[in-house]
Each structure stands twice: as structure tokens, then as C-alpha cells.
């Protein structure tokens, strides 16, 4: 067991970040009606109202309850109602039934947020114990994750509406030139991966450790929507030889013929976006594909291009990001741009492009603990460790990820059939 890392921020900076991140969540919910905020479109998604309440519950339960003098809950029932999966905290409301919780109302949830924010502001204005500051930092990182989930859940919800409503108007994107495909070579040998800095990182990113790599090459850019269209046109979804057995069962059971949100109109493909229905952008990365689809595409491309193409491992991905880009997501289309959809690269560039932002990238790596992994102490130790089974790792962040939230060592994870997140593909091969 190990304690949470402490973000090296002054109390004033922590209070400023708390106010800014909490305000950002409200800004993301602002375009939505009360009806929009109530509905749950599938069991994997949550209503916006629940996201607003649960992120508040986190600060009330893990910070105020422990560190506020004379603590009293805003409402005793909220401890169960807005718990997600923390068994160490107590009972919880069933996840698939979150959309049935019509009361408290959205106004009452907003009042809950305001009350907890006011109490947190008082707490953070005082001498904050290091353990409390570390939990606040975890709560802020947790809220940024829920900002992305809020957007992806809203996208799924609005896609179910036959009116194809837009979450917000589209932002103008600069014209881009087509990229010439390149393969970026990397030497093999002993490399280090995992977070080794002094700021915040999740426990599943640690410890930094050594791995051995065979020489490999990584594609300069993610697979585009035009390239995915070729896969569809060549019968990729109808040919079992490209698919894992479980993937082929999934394709047939779900009757999958294209990425999530794609729909055909005559000879053209359109996709539902947070900006409404739009023609697919041939130069932009493909998104909303499952691990099954990503793996099948790699097998199809390998046969077509006569190369041993595959998905990269997470070790290859992180090593390439650190070696080629310094590990810093300096460039990328993130949530803050307001362009809540993958975009083509703004300019032609040599080397690796779009490693950060635009689309999470599936890797072939199972989500498992690093050698020497130690979960955090207490109920927050459930945050990552108990999900280390039947999941695959994704890297790089997406167009819905807050810029300050991502880093080269960040490990996202989902089951093989998940595709409502902005998940895409970058190919690799062993040299």
C-alpha cells in the first residue's frame, strides 16, 4: 500500500485550480437543458446531472468528511445515491439506473455543488494538511476525467435523438493538407516507462521501470476516416478472417458495419458529432472504434500492404512519445479548443503527429499492474487497481480530454467492445 502523491502546488494555486476546474464542468453542462441532464442513454453512460453530483460527492466524502471541523453531510442520502464504485465507502445506487433518479432535481444538485464548493473554499483557504491537499488534487484529476465522460455521454445521448441535435455549433477548423504516410523507426533495447516525476500521476502509471523492446516502427499519424472507409468498402466488417473470435461474434451480434455514429447517405458517409450530423472528414483520425475493430483493421492492412502491421504495445507508444516528443503534449486538439471532434493535422509535418489529443489510441496491451505496483491506501485505492482485468490500454488523450490532464505515461483503459469514447488507431510493426 502507498500514499497518494502530493501535487507540488501552493495552497493559493490549489484553490485557483479548484475554482477553475469546477467552473469548467459547469460550462460544459451549460448548453444542456434540464431534460438533457436527466437522461441515461445506455448502462455505460451516466446522466450529466449524475456527473455534476458525483464529482461533488467526491470532495464531500473524501475531503470534507475527513478534514472539515464539525462536518455534516449536505444530504445523508447523497452518500449512497452518488457513490460510483467505492465499496469501502458503503452502499451505492445501481449504475444502470442512474437515469431513473429524477429527484433530487437539477436545481438541487446545483445547490449541492455550490454548498460543497463554498465549504471547500473555506477549507483550502486555511493551512491544508498535505494529505488533504493530495486528495483535493486527486479530486480535480477525477473531475477532469468526468468532464470528458460528460461530453462523450452527452454525445451518445444526443445521437439517439432522431432530430440529430447539436450540443453546440461547430467551430471553424483550418484547412489541412493530406499527410504522406511515414513509418518512424525506433531502436530496440532496454527502455524506461512509467511516471517518474514529482507532480501528480495516478497509481497505475507507477513505478517507473525498465522494459525490453525489439526494434519497431510506428505510423506517423493515426488511421484516417478515408482509410477506414477503404476497410469498409473492401468488406472488412463481413470478412471473418480479419477478426478475433470474440470480435467476430461481437460484429455479428451487434450487426456492426461501421464505426459508431457513422451512417450512409447514398454513396457518402456521415457521422453524428457533438456539432450535429456532418460528412466524415477523410483527413481526420477515425474515432469511436472498439479494440475488436482496431485489431481487425490492423490485420486487414497487414494483408493489403504486405507488412506485419499490428497495434503498438503501450511500452512502444510511451517510449516513442517520450523519445520523439519529449513526453509533453505540447500540441494537440484538446477539450479547450472547443472543436469537440477529431481534426486533420493543421499542417504537414515530419515525424509523429497527433500523438496527443484528437483520439485515444488503442494498444495491444492488457491493462495490468506494472512490476512493483502498489495501490493507494484507503478507499481511493479502488480507483484503478480493481479494474485490472479484461481491459485494454489506450494512450494519448482525445479532443474531449482537458489539456492539463494528459501526459505520456497516462493509461486509459476500456473493455474490447467499448467504442463510445473517442478511440482510434495508430499502427506499428516490428522491424
N, C-alpha and C positions, 0 to 999 in steps of 0.2 A: 504494500500500500504506500502511496505517496501523497504529499500535499499538493494543492493547486499551485501553479506558478503565479508569481505576483508581477503584474504589468508595472513597469518602472515609470509610473506617471505620478506627478504631484497631485495632491487632493483637488486643487483647483482644476487641473486638466481632466481628472476623472469626472468631476462634476459637470464640466463643459461637455465632455463626450457623452455622459449620461443624458443630458438635456438634448443634445443634437440627435442622438440615435433614437431616443424615444419620440422626438418630434418627426423624424423621418418616417417612422412607422405610421404615424397619424397622417402624414402627407400621402403615403401610398394608399391609405384607406379613403382619402378624401373624395376621389371620383366616384365612389360607390354609394348606392342608396342603402337604406336600412334593409331592404329586401335582398339586395346583393350580398350584404354582410351576413345574412342568416343561413343561406342555403349551403348544403354539403352535397357536391355532385357525385362523389364516389367515396368508398371507405378510406382510400389512401389520402384523400384531400380533407382539409378542415375548413369550416366557415371562417371568413375574415373576423367575425365577432369573437370566435374562439381564439384566433391568433392574438387579437388585441388583449383578451383576458388572460390567456396562458402566459404570455411574456410578462404581464404584470404579476401574476401568481408567482412566477419565479423569484422576483425581487422580494415579494412579501414573505414567501415561505423560506427562502434560503438566506436572506439578508435581514429583513426587519424582524422576523420572528426570533432570530438569534442575537441581534445586536441593538435593537431599539429598546430603550428603557420604557417599561410599562406597556409593552406590546399588547395590542388587542387586534384580532382579525377584522378586516373590513366587513366581511360576512362569513360566518363559520362554514356555510355550505360550499363556499368557493374553493376550499381546500381540496375537496373531492371533485367538484364539478370541473375544475380547470387543471387538475393533475393530468399529465400525459402518460408517462410510463414509469414513474418513480415508485417502485414497490416499497422502498424504505421510508417513504412519506406516508403511505397508507392507501386507502381505497381510491378508486378513480372511476369516472364515468366511461362506459364503453366507447371506444374511438368511432366505430361506425354510426353511432347515434348522436354525435355532436350537433348535427343539424336539427335535431329534434328539440334542442334546448332553446325554446323561444323566450324563456324567462331565465335569468334577467334580460331586460331589453338592451338594445344597443346603447341607449342613453345611460342606463345603469352601469354598463361595462365602461363607458367613457368616464363616468363619475368614479368608478373604481380606479381607473388609470390615474386620474387627476389626484385622488387621495393618496395613492401609493407614491406617485411622483413627488408630491409635496413632502411626504414623510421621508422619502429617500434624500431629498434635497437638504432637509434639516440634518439628517444623519451624516451626509457627506461633507457638510459644512463644518463638522466637528473634527476632532482628532480621530481618524478612521483606522482601526486596527488593521494590520497587514492582511490578516485572514479575511476580514470583511471586504477590504479593497480587492482581494483576489476573487472573491465570489461576485462582487459587482462587475469586475471585468469579464468573468465567465458569463454573467447575465447579459452583458452588452453583446458579446460574441453570439450568444444564444439568440438574442433578439435580431441580430443581423441575419442569422440563418432563417429565422421566421419571416423576415422581410422578403427573402427570395421565395420561400414557401407560399407566402401570401399571394405573390404575383403569379406563381405557377398554378396555384389552386384556383385563383380567380380566372385565369385563362381557361382552365378546364371547365369551370362553371359556365362562363360566357359562351364557350364553344357548343354547349348543349342547347343553347337558345337558337331556334330556327331563324331569328332575326339577325344573327351574327353580329351582336352589338360590340362596339369598340370600348375598351377600357379607357383609352384616351386617344386623341388624334395622333396620327403618325408624325414623327419628326423627320425633317429633311436629312438625307444622307448624301455625302459627297460621292460623286461618280467614281467608279473604280475600274481599273484595267484588269483583264484576266491574268492570272499568275501562271507562269510556266512551271510545271511540276519539277521539283527537285528532290533529291534524296540526300539528306545531310548525314555524313558518316561520323561515327564515334568509335574511338578505340575501346577495346576491352580492358580488363584488368580489375583491380580492387578499387572500389569507389565507396564514398560515404553518402548515405542518405538519412533523412530524418531531421527534425528540428534541433538545432544546437545553439540557438540564440538566447538572448536574455529577456525578451519580451514574451507576450502570451503565445502559447500554442496549445492545442488540445493534446490530451494524454496519448491518443492513438498515433500522434506524429513523432513520438519519442520512444526510446532514446535514439540519438544519432548513432549509427552503427555502420559497419562495413559489409558490403556485398561484393560478389564477384560477377562481372559482366563479360559475356562474349562480345566481340565487335558487332556493331549493329548500325543500321541506317534508319533514320526517322524522316517521315514525309515533312516537307517544308510547311505544309498547311493542312488544315482539316479537309476531309472529304466534302465536296460542294454539293449543292442541290442538283446541279446539272449532272454530276457524276452519279448521284443516286438515281436520277431519272433514267440513266442508261441501264442501271441494275434492274429497275422495274421493267423497262422496255424489253430487256433480254429474258424476261420470265423469271427473275430472281426469286420472287415470292412463290413461284409454282414449281420450283425445281428442288426436290428433297436432298440432292447430293451436296448442296451448299450448307445445309443446316445441321446443327446438333440435334440429336434425337428429341430432347426436351423442347428445343426450339421449333422443330417441325411440328410436334404435337401442338405447341402454342399457336403457330401460324394457322393450322387447320381449325383448331378450336375457336380461335378469335376471328378467323376469316380475314386475316391481315393481308393487305395488298399494297400498303404504302406507309410512310411514317405517320404517326399520329397527327391529326389536323389537316392532312393533305386530302384534297378532293379533286376529282377530274371534272372539267367542263369542256366537252368536246375533245380536242387533241391536247388541250393545255391543262397544266396542274395549277391549282390554287391551294393556299394554306390559310387556316384561321390563325390570326395573330392577335396580340393584345391591342393592335390598332385596327382590328377588323379583318375581313377576308381580303386577301391580296394574292396576285400571281406570285409563284415561287420566284426567288431571285437566284438565277443559275450560278452566280459567282459567290453567293453566301454559303457558309457552312450548313450542312444538313443538321437538323436537330429533331428531338423527340423520337429517337430510335432506341430500342431496347438493346441489351447486351446480345441477345439472340440475333437481332438484325445486324448489329455491328460485326459480329463474328461471321455471319453468313456473307456479308458484303466482302469481308477480307478474303474469304475462300474463293468467292467469285472473281474478284480482282486478281488474285494469285493465278488462277487458271487463265484468265484473259491476257494478263501481262507477262505470263511465263516467269514470274518471280515468286519466291517463297514468302509472300506477303502475309501479315498477321497483325493482330492488335499488339501494341507495345506492352511490356510489363510496366508496373508502376515504378520499378527501380530505373528502367531505361528512361521513362518520361521525366522523372525528377532529376536524374543525372544530366539529361540533355538540357532541361530548363536552367539548371544551375551553371552548366558549362557554357552554354551559348548565350544566356540572357542574364547571368548573374543571379538568377533566382528571384529577381524582383519584378513584379507585374507592372512595369512602367508604362506599358502601352496596352490598350485593350478596350473593348466596348463593354462597360460595366453598367450597373443599375443607374448610376448617377448621370449617365448620358441622356437618359430619357428615351433612348432608342431601344425599346424593350423587345428586340428581335435581333438575331444574328445579322451582321452586315459583312459585305466583302471587305477585304483589306483596303484602307483608304489610299494606298499607293503600292506600286510594285516594289518588292523588297527582296534582297537576297537573304538566305538563312531562314531560320524558323520564324514563322509569323502566326499570330493569333493563338499563341500558347496559353495566354491568359485572357479571360473574358470571352464573350460571344457564346461559346458552347463548352460544357463539361465534356471531357473525352474519356470514353470507356478504356480501361486497360484490361489485360487478360489476367490480372492478379486478383486472387481471392482476398477478401477483407479479413485479415488475421493479425494477431499481435506481432509486433516487432520483437526480436530477441531482447530479453531484459525488460519488456513492457511491464509497467506497474500502474494499475488503475488508481485514480484519485481516491482519497479517503471519503467515507460517508456516502450519503445517497447520490451525490453528483458523480460518484464512481460508476453509476449505471449509465452515464451519458453516452459512452461509446462502447465499453467493453462487452456488454451483454449482447451486442448485435454482431459479434464477430463470427458469424456462421451464415452460409448460404447467401452471401453478398459479394459483389464485385466492386473494385475501387475505380473511381473516376477522378480525374485531375483537371485543374486549370481554371475553374470558375466559369461563369456564364454572363450573358447580357443582363441577368437579373441578380447577380451577385454584387454586393457592395464592394467597391474597390479596396477599401482598407481591410476587408475581411480575408482576402485571399493571399496565399504565399505558395512557394514551390513545394513545400512539404505537406500542404493541406491534403487530407484524404477524405473525399466524399465517398459514399457507398450506397448501393441500392441492389435489390434482387434483380435477377437476369431479365425479368419480364417488365420492369419498370420503364416507362417512357414519357410520363407527363412532365418530367423535368427537362430542362434544355440540355439534352445529352446527345453527343455526336461522336465522330470517329476520326482518328488520325492513325495512319498505317505505319508499320515498321517491317523490317526484315533483318535476319541475321546475315552478316557478311562473312 
